[in-house]
Amino acid sequence: MDPKVRQEIISVLESKKAAMESGDHFKMLDLTDAADDAAVKAAYFRLARLVHPDSLKKADLDDRRAEAISLFKRITEAQEILLDPARKKAWLQSRAAGGAKPTDPAVSDEQAKIAMHQGRLLINRRAWPQAQEVLTRYVQIKPDDVKGLLLLGWCIFQNQSLPLEARLEEARKSFARALKLDDKNPDVHYHMALYFKEKGDTEQLSNHINKALKHNPEHVGAVREKRLLEMRGGVAPKESVPGPSVGDRLKGFFAGFVKKK
């Protein structure tokens, strides 16, 4: 595909985020309020061609498929309303009256779904900085989602563009937020344990492993870590124990987690 067309697709996906939030059907189609039916149809077909799944595939933009599908739904809704005299009149009256935007919560939910989808695809590619950026956006929309916080913390942990101590501290903050939201979640305790393992704090490592097993005695990662602790006698420093790194353990755990949805 022509690189210019690919860039145009990316530009459309990026520029339409604000229009989706505004709920303005004219903005969705890049039109003025004076646009007639012919202009509406032309604008719709131009955008639909760009965000069609076949276009994304040709442009090697499959990782933005969910975002494109969401945009396609919105431009289709915009076209249908603007081409229906009765619906258009009702919408214009509501906009003129400064009425509430009933689609806003739905838009936020859709954006969250898009961010999570993109984040998972980027995780599979091990594009940690990009995944961190996308999942940060997801957590901003869904600040109380424990799984989102765990995924974000993991991406931060893996982001080697940051110094190790900075990564650990930022990952800890994300895990700690998840812990505050759900202190009975075994996955949260397991990841807090991995943080303390990397820090060399055997006491806190053991504490969180035991809590993870309390809430799920069959938690695979926690069972493994408990066995390692028992082999060390619960006191050996991590440097003396050969084996996969915490990063590798996180990869193994989340490889399964990412495939669940």
Stockholm file with secondary structure:
# STOCKHOLM 1.0

chainA/1-261         MDPKVRQEIISVLESKKAAMESGDHFKMLDLTDAADDAAVKAAYFRLARLVHPDSLKKADLDDRRAEAISLFKRITEAQEILLDPARKKAWLQSRAAGGAKPTDPAVSDEQAKIAMHQGRLLINRRAWPQAQEVLTRYVQIKPDDVKGLLLLGWCIFQNQSLPLEARLEEARKSFARALKLDDKNPDVHYHMALYFKEKGDTEQLSNHINKALKHNPEHVGAVREKRLLEMRGGVAPKESVPGPSVGDRLKGFFAGFVKKK
#=GR chainA/1-261 SS CCHHHHHHHHHHHHHHHHHHHHTCHHHHTTCCTTCCHHHHHHHHHHHHHHHSHHHHHHTTCGGGHHHHHHHHHHHHHHHHHHHSHHHHHHHHHHHHTTCCCTTHHHHHHHHHHHHHHHHHHHHHTTCHHHHHHHHHHHHHHCTTCHHHHHHHHHHHHHCTTSCHHHHHHHHHHHHHHHHHHCTTCHHHHHHHHHHHHHHTCHHHHHHHHHHHHHHCTTCHHHHHHHHHHHHHTTCCCGGGSCSCCHHHHHHHHHHHHHHTC
#=GC SS_cons         CCHHHHHHHHHHHHHHHHHHHHTCHHHHTTCCTTCCHHHHHHHHHHHHHHHSHHHHHHTTCGGGHHHHHHHHHHHHHHHHHHHSHHHHHHHHHHHHTTCCCTTHHHHHHHHHHHHHHHHHHHHHTTCHHHHHHHHHHHHHHCTTCHHHHHHHHHHHHHCTTSCHHHHHHHHHHHHHHHHHHCTTCHHHHHHHHHHHHHHTCHHHHHHHHHHHHHHCTTCHHHHHHHHHHHHHTTCCCGGGSCSCCHHHHHHHHHHHHHHTC
//
